[in-house]
Amino acid sequence: MNFDFSDDQTSLRDAVRRFVDKEYSFDQRRQIVTAGGFSRAVWDGLAGLGLSALAVSDTHGGLGFGPVEAMVVMEELGRGLVMEPYAQAALVAPAVLSQAPDAVQADWLPRIASGDALVVLAHQERRARYQLNLCDTRATDGRLTGLKSLVPAGDQADAFIVPAQDAEGLALYLVTKDAEGLSLRPYALHDGSRAAELTLSHTPALRLVAADRGLEVLELAIDVAIAAQAAEAVGVMDRFVTLTADYLNTRNQFGVPIASFQALRHRMADVKMQLELARSMSYFATLKLNEPSAARRRALSQTKVQLGQSMRFVGQQCVQLHGGIGVTDEYVGSHYFKRLTVMEMQFGDSLHHLGEVSARMQDQAGVFV
């Protein structure tokens, strides 16, 4: 199988890398963290590159690109530790809104493509524990009541995609930020990014997807998010490994670089092996996004299990190979470690997805047939 990227995909990668190098240095990122963990200027810059239009169909003013282009972009954003919720707003939201009625698509998708509207998924609830079919938010006569947690950049978003139980089952709704009865409590996450608690009290909402397909579309949205996160994690780990290799080649002990020590070389070999395992599973997840639901869900859970193992191993080893400097706030490496730690817990942790993989294993070894 040919895993080479096309010229257009390579040009896209180079454009995103140049933007991140110029607009998202470590010092600039720290300023954004201090200011609250979200920069509208950075978001406008991403939109200016056309990235907000990446997954929107050309019918609605988008570029109509597919999962591979999204993977290319997410890897570069991961290398730069970009905190703005690009995957949520530019990949997940179009995936859901493309299933909405035509009038809703015509209203919102062009605004997403232009970067004028920031729409994020608000699905996580305290009792659900990653189970998408568990939802305490209720919809009655087009009004929602409930609480959603860990909404990315919640206080900066223009609208929210909210799963809620109505009389027919789990449906998906759109709630605008200025809707009556909506309140937000913003806070910072461990990696410096921004999130919020979203409280809805008889809040008017627009139904996007009815209950007959609500869970199916929500699962697709989460799978798109997992594939994007896998690519981002590869970018994060790739850059962290490079930083660690540079440090080992620079740090001297006994008059020689510590990269010459056999024990450390073996540890770096293990780190790079885990990185390549993660990269291969990221490719696997991306290529499986257009598969039927059962195959796609199993593949994305398998990806999340391997990414969880790789992120934990690479993060811990790279920090330890740096020594004390690896955990200081002034050093960029510690922030890569924080980002990997947060990602492992998002959209289902490793144990959750290990259970999902197990539940979806239908094949048996020949001896048991």
C-alpha positions in Angstrom: 0.0 0.0 0.0 1.3 3.5 -0.9 1.4 5.8 2.1 3.1 8.7 0.3 1.3 12.0 0.4 0.2 13.8 -2.7 1.7 17.1 -3.7 -1.4 19.0 -2.6 -1.3 17.2 0.8 2.4 18.0 1.2 1.8 21.7 0.3 -1.0 21.8 2.9 1.3 20.3 5.5 4.0 22.9 4.7 1.5 25.8 4.9 0.2 24.8 8.3 3.8 24.2 9.6 4.8 27.7 8.5 1.8 29.2 10.1 2.4 27.4 13.4 6.1 28.3 13.4 5.4 31.9 12.8 2.2 32.5 14.9 2.5 29.9 17.7 6.0 29.9 19.2 6.3 28.7 22.8 6.4 32.2 24.1 3.3 33.1 22.1 1.6 30.0 23.4 2.4 30.9 27.0 0.9 34.3 26.5 -2.3 32.7 25.2 -2.4 30.4 28.2 -2.0 33.3 30.5 -4.8 35.1 28.7 -7.2 32.2 29.2 -6.2 29.4 26.7 -7.9 30.6 23.5 -6.9 33.2 21.0 -9.4 34.6 18.5 -6.5 36.0 16.4 -5.1 32.5 16.0 -8.5 31.1 15.1 -8.9 33.8 12.5 -5.4 32.9 11.2 -6.4 29.3 10.8 -9.5 30.3 9.0 -7.5 32.7 6.8 -5.5 29.6 5.7 -8.7 28.0 4.6 -8.5 25.4 7.3 -12.0 26.1 8.8 -13.4 25.2 5.3 -11.4 21.9 5.0 -14.2 19.5 5.8 -17.1 21.6 4.6 -18.5 20.6 1.1 -17.9 22.9 -1.8 -21.7 23.3 -2.0 -21.5 25.4 1.1 -18.3 27.3 0.4 -15.9 24.7 1.7 -13.0 22.8 0.2 -14.5 19.4 0.5 -11.3 17.6 1.6 -11.3 14.3 3.3 -9.9 12.5 6.3 -6.3 12.3 5.0 -6.1 16.1 4.6 -7.5 16.5 8.1 -4.9 14.1 9.5 -2.1 16.1 7.8 -3.4 19.4 9.4 -3.9 17.8 12.9 -0.3 16.4 13.0 1.1 19.9 12.4 -1.2 21.5 15.0 0.0 18.8 17.4 3.6 19.6 16.8 2.9 23.3 17.7 0.7 22.4 20.7 -2.1 24.6 19.2 -4.9 24.8 21.8 -7.7 26.3 19.8 -10.4 23.6 19.2 -9.8 23.1 15.5 -10.9 19.5 15.4 -14.1 20.2 17.2 -15.1 23.3 15.2 -13.8 22.5 11.8 -14.0 18.6 11.6 -16.6 17.4 14.1 -19.2 20.2 13.7 -19.4 19.9 9.9 -19.7 16.1 10.2 -22.8 16.5 12.3 -24.3 19.5 10.5 -24.0 17.8 7.2 -26.7 15.4 8.5 -29.0 18.2 9.4 -31.9 19.6 7.3 -30.9 21.5 4.1 -32.0 24.9 5.6 -29.8 24.4 8.6 -26.8 23.4 6.5 -27.2 26.4 4.3 -27.4 28.6 7.3 -24.4 27.3 9.4 -22.0 25.5 7.1 -20.9 28.6 5.1 -20.3 30.4 8.4 -18.2 27.6 9.7 -16.2 27.5 6.4 -15.4 31.2 6.6 -14.4 31.0 10.3 -17.2 33.3 11.3 -19.0 30.7 13.5 -17.3 28.5 16.1 -19.5 25.5 16.7 -18.5 22.8 19.2 -19.9 19.5 20.4 -21.2 19.5 24.0 -21.8 15.8 24.8 -20.0 14.9 28.0 -22.0 14.3 31.1 -20.8 13.4 34.6 -22.8 10.1 34.9 -22.1 8.9 31.3 -18.5 7.8 31.8 -17.8 7.9 28.0 -21.0 5.9 27.2 -22.6 7.9 24.4 -26.1 6.4 24.9 -26.3 7.6 28.5 -27.7 11.1 28.5 -29.5 13.0 31.3 -30.2 16.1 29.3 -33.9 16.3 28.4 -35.7 17.9 25.4 -39.3 18.9 25.9 -41.2 20.9 23.2 -37.9 22.0 21.7 -36.4 23.2 25.0 -33.4 21.5 26.7 -32.6 21.1 30.3 -29.4 19.5 31.5 -25.7 20.0 32.2 -22.7 19.3 29.9 -19.1 19.2 31.0 -15.7 19.8 29.4 -17.1 21.8 26.5 -14.1 22.9 24.5 -13.6 26.7 24.5 -17.2 26.8 25.7 -17.3 30.5 26.5 -15.8 31.4 23.1 -18.2 29.3 21.0 -21.0 30.7 19.0 -23.2 27.6 19.1 -23.2 24.1 20.6 -24.3 20.7 19.3 -26.1 19.1 22.2 -27.3 15.5 22.5 -30.6 15.2 24.5 -33.2 12.7 25.2 -36.6 13.5 23.7 -39.9 11.5 23.6 -38.4 9.4 20.8 -34.9 8.8 22.1 -31.5 10.4 21.7 -31.5 13.3 19.3 -29.0 16.1 18.4 -29.8 19.8 18.8 -28.2 23.1 18.1 -28.1 25.7 20.8 -26.8 29.3 20.2 -24.7 31.0 22.8 -27.3 33.8 23.4 -30.2 31.4 23.9 -32.4 31.9 26.9 -31.6 29.8 29.9 -28.0 29.0 28.8 -25.1 29.7 31.2 -21.4 28.9 31.1 -18.7 28.4 33.7 -15.3 28.5 32.0 -12.1 27.1 33.3 -8.6 26.0 32.2 -7.6 22.3 31.7 -4.3 20.8 32.8 -2.7 21.5 29.4 -3.7 25.2 29.4 -6.6 24.9 27.0 -10.0 26.2 27.7 -13.2 24.4 28.6 -16.6 25.2 30.2 -19.5 23.7 32.0 -22.7 24.3 30.0 -26.0 24.5 31.9 -29.3 24.5 30.1 -32.6 25.5 31.7 -35.6 25.2 29.4 -33.3 26.5 26.6 -34.7 26.8 23.1 -32.9 24.5 20.6 -33.1 23.5 17.0 -33.2 19.8 16.3 -30.5 18.7 13.9 -30.9 14.9 13.8 -33.9 13.0 15.0 -33.8 10.2 17.5 -33.9 7.5 14.8 -30.3 8.5 13.8 -29.2 10.6 16.8 -26.9 8.0 18.4 -25.5 6.9 15.0 -24.5 10.5 14.1 -23.1 11.1 17.5 -20.9 8.0 17.3 -19.6 9.3 13.9 -18.8 12.6 15.4 -16.8 11.0 18.2 -15.0 8.8 15.7 -14.0 11.8 13.7 -12.7 13.4 16.9 -10.7 10.3 17.9 -9.1 10.1 14.4 -8.2 13.8 14.6 -6.8 13.4 18.1 -4.7 10.4 17.0 -3.1 12.5 14.3 -2.6 15.4 16.8 -1.0 13.0 19.3 1.4 11.7 16.6 2.5 15.3 16.0 2.9 16.0 19.7 4.9 12.8 20.2 7.0 13.3 17.1 8.1 16.8 18.3 8.7 15.6 21.9 10.9 12.8 20.6 12.9 15.3 18.5 13.3 17.6 21.5 14.5 14.6 23.6 17.0 13.5 21.0 18.4 17.0 20.7 18.8 17.2 24.5 20.6 13.8 24.7 23.0 15.0 22.0 23.6 18.3 23.8 23.8 17.2 27.4 27.3 16.0 28.4 28.4 13.7 31.2 31.9 12.4 31.7 33.0 14.5 28.8 30.7 12.9 26.2 27.1 13.4 25.1 24.7 11.2 27.1 23.2 10.1 23.7 26.3 7.8 23.5 25.2 5.8 26.6 23.9 2.5 25.5 21.1 2.3 28.0 19.7 5.6 26.9 20.0 4.7 23.2 17.9 1.5 24.0 15.3 3.6 25.7 15.1 6.0 22.8 14.7 3.0 20.4 11.7 1.9 22.5 10.3 5.4 22.4 10.6 5.6 18.6 9.0 2.2 18.3 5.9 3.4 20.2 5.8 6.5 18.1 5.7 4.5 14.9 3.0 2.2 16.3 0.9 5.3 17.1 1.6 6.7 13.6 0.5 3.5 11.9 -2.7 3.4 14.0 -3.4 7.0 13.1 -3.3 6.1 9.5 -5.5 3.1 10.2 -8.1 5.2 11.9 -8.1 7.8 9.1 -8.6 5.2 6.4 -11.4 3.5 8.4 -13.5 6.7 8.8 -15.6 6.0 5.7 -16.2 2.3 6.6 -19.6 1.0 7.8 -20.4 1.9 11.4 -19.4 -1.5 13.0 -16.0 -1.7 11.4 -15.3 2.0 12.0 -16.2 1.9 15.6 -14.0 -1.1 16.3 -11.1 0.4 14.4 -11.3 3.7 16.2 -11.4 2.0 19.6 -8.4 -0.1 18.7 -6.6 3.2 17.7 -7.5 4.8 21.0 -6.1 1.8 22.9 -2.8 1.9 21.1 -2.6 5.7 21.2 -3.2 5.7 25.0 -0.3 3.2 25.5 2.0 5.1 23.2 1.2 8.5 24.7 1.8 7.3 28.2 5.1 5.6 27.3 6.5 8.3 25.1 5.5 11.1 27.5 7.0 9.4 30.6 10.2 8.2 28.9 10.9 11.6 27.3 10.4 13.4 30.6 12.7 11.0 32.4 15.4 11.2 29.8 15.4 15.0 30.2 15.9 14.7 34.0 14.6 17.5 36.2 14.3 20.1 33.4 11.6 17.8 31.8 9.0 18.8 34.4 9.7 22.6 34.7 7.0 25.0 33.4 9.7 27.1 31.6 10.7 24.2 29.4 8.5 23.3 26.4 8.8 19.6 26.9 6.7 19.6 30.0 3.8 21.1 28.0 4.0 18.3 25.5 3.7 15.9 28.4 0.7 17.7 29.8 -1.0 17.7 26.4 -0.5 13.9 26.0 -1.8 13.3 29.5 -5.0 15.3 28.8 -5.6 13.6 25.4 -5.4 10.1 26.9 -8.6 11.0 28.9 -10.6 12.5 26.1 -13.3 10.7 24.1 -12.8 7.6 26.3 -9.7 6.5 28.1 -7.7 3.4 27.2 -9.6 1.1 29.6 -12.9 2.2 28.2 -11.8 1.6 24.6 -10.2 -1.7 25.6 -13.7 -2.8 26.7 -15.2 -1.5 23.5 -12.7 -3.6 21.4 -13.4 -6.6 23.5 -17.2 -6.2 23.1 -16.8 -5.9 19.3 -14.5 -9.0 18.9 -16.7 -11.5 17.0 -14.0 -13.6 15.4 -12.9 -16.8 17.1 -9.7 -18.8 16.7 -10.1 -21.9 14.4 -9.8 -24.3 17.3 -13.0 -23.0 18.9 -15.1 -23.1 15.7 
